[in-house]
Amino acid sequence: MLTSITPLGERGRGQRWATTSAWLMAGHLVGGLALGAVLGGVGAVGRRLAAPVDEPMSTSIIGVVVMLAAGFDLAGRRLPGRRQVDERWLTTYRGWVYGGGFGVQLGFGLVTVVNTALVIAVLVAGVLLPFGDAVVLGVVYGGVRGLGATATGWVRSVADVRRLHRWLDHSERAARWIVAGLGAASAIVAVALA
């Protein structure tokens, strides 16, 4: 998906990359907002039905989940599921339609391929946080995912696409270690401060 929406690809489809990628980013934010609202709503209902979890306990739970998810990722494990966005949209709809539609699906994060177990930590945190904080978490989550999807603005040729694929293949393992390490380190700090 990351390499489907590039200036080269959009030009070939008669679309403008800037327009499509702007809608893609907006969709990511809307999808993240929806995810945060759902998680915050589930958490609010849960707090009404059961004894609320205090803040230090919530922080500890989230920290443990982040550390377990980071370990899962570093062990090279994958979550089940292979559904991706429908690439037929690229040739059926205008750029703003597939940009926004793909963005919402990817920003929500659970209706497409989930490439990291750290998403589970987002889910747990969203349910444990107050509603407003869960919504903010969802928007940030969607926005961060969107940054990756809109970072292809430099791709102008087939050679650039090849370079991008080589770079993605080459950097995948390092990226997993960096993200998992940052997640685990922030979890340790959060639990220590709780």
Summary of the structure (lengths in Angstrom):
residues: 194
radius of gyration: 18.2
end to end distance: 38.8
largest distance: 57.7
contacts: 642
relative contact order: 0.23
helix: 74%
strand: 0%
